[in-house]
Amino acid sequence: MEINRLKTFLIIVKTGSFKSAAERLFLSPRAVSKQMEQLENELKVKLFVRQRNNTELTEQGKSFIVAAQYIVNIYDDELMRIQSERESEEEKLRIGFFSANQEIILQRILRPFMVRHPHIKLEFQEESGRHFHQLLENGTLDFEIAPYYALDDFPNEKFTALKQIELERGSLLIGVSILNPLSKKNTVTTEEIANLPIYYYSPYESDFLKKVFLDKFGDEIRSDTIMRASSLEQRNIRVAANQGVGFYPSPFIEIEKQRNPMVKFLKLAGDVNDFYSSTFYYNPNNQNPYLKELVKLIKDN
């Protein structure tokens, strides 16, 4: 199976259209469409319903996402391992970050380090934090920046070798449109938003974050009200248009205020687990001297 076709398929899923995927890949929409026809012929199923101005996944296409991501992950992990062995003497850091918000924190911690080491090679990978944990364990990634929600999901028996450092600690806030009467308040209860669509941002086709929010607020919020937005822009515009409310981590709230003049950010009232932190994960058994120096720099500050 051609790995590039699987990667193209996943980019279409992430961007939402053949045209957007083609722009991301610097290909023509025709070339992207041809790759998907070849993949469908190989699998002998239809992955997409093609319409004039819209492309949607079939049920088989939706089911294939997990398998495609698994195959691509296995391929990329092995490629990284081979390259790591070949380039073990190279001065570099291999970095994972979960989303656009974590990239902001990443820049903050890298700035003083890069002043000291302007010539070090940095390799970046944006993906699910769960997959990054595996890469940290096997040594093909040096560190990752990902959210931590103060649940009993880390550390656990799968990732006992990993350590974490909280970089930016805060809470989950609720964003509501200024068109919503709740915006007149300074706090909001889970009961007041229990029947509203609640949007969270994740660029990945995964229900992991939905499970996180159900673990945190499951007694007060229904599963069918928690909705994934595939981009920050999708979450923000839906909240601003009063189509629902949204989860917003407080460490990024000043930036969010600039992006969203029609959104007010409220604290959750009552005895709820609204904890959030942007967290640095690493494997202390990793012998990369630049990782050790960066960890010390972060701890000292």
Secondary structure as GFF3:
##gff-version 3
##sequence-region A 1 301
A	DSSP	alpha_helix	3	15	.	.	.	ID=ss1
A	DSSP	alpha_helix	18	25	.	.	.	ID=ss2
A	DSSP	alpha_helix	29	43	.	.	.	ID=ss3
A	DSSP	beta_strand	48	50	.	.	.	ID=ss4
A	DSSP	beta_strand	55	57	.	.	.	ID=ss5
A	DSSP	alpha_helix	59	86	.	.	.	ID=ss6
A	DSSP	beta_strand	92	97	.	.	.	ID=ss7
A	DSSP	alpha_helix	100	116	.	.	.	ID=ss8
A	DSSP	beta_strand	121	126	.	.	.	ID=ss9
A	DSSP	alpha_helix	129	138	.	.	.	ID=ss10
A	DSSP	beta_strand	143	148	.	.	.	ID=ss11
A	DSSP	beta_strand	163	177	.	.	.	ID=ss12
A	DSSP	three_ten_helix	181	184	.	.	.	ID=ss13
A	DSSP	beta_strand	187	188	.	.	.	ID=ss14
A	DSSP	alpha_helix	190	193	.	.	.	ID=ss15
A	DSSP	beta_strand	198	201	.	.	.	ID=ss16
A	DSSP	alpha_helix	208	217	.	.	.	ID=ss17
A	DSSP	three_ten_helix	223	225	.	.	.	ID=ss18
A	DSSP	beta_strand	226	229	.	.	.	ID=ss19
A	DSSP	alpha_helix	232	240	.	.	.	ID=ss20
A	DSSP	beta_strand	245	249	.	.	.	ID=ss21
A	DSSP	three_ten_helix	250	252	.	.	.	ID=ss22
A	DSSP	alpha_helix	253	259	.	.	.	ID=ss23
A	DSSP	beta_strand	263	268	.	.	.	ID=ss24
A	DSSP	beta_strand	275	282	.	.	.	ID=ss25
A	DSSP	alpha_helix	289	300	.	.	.	ID=ss26
###
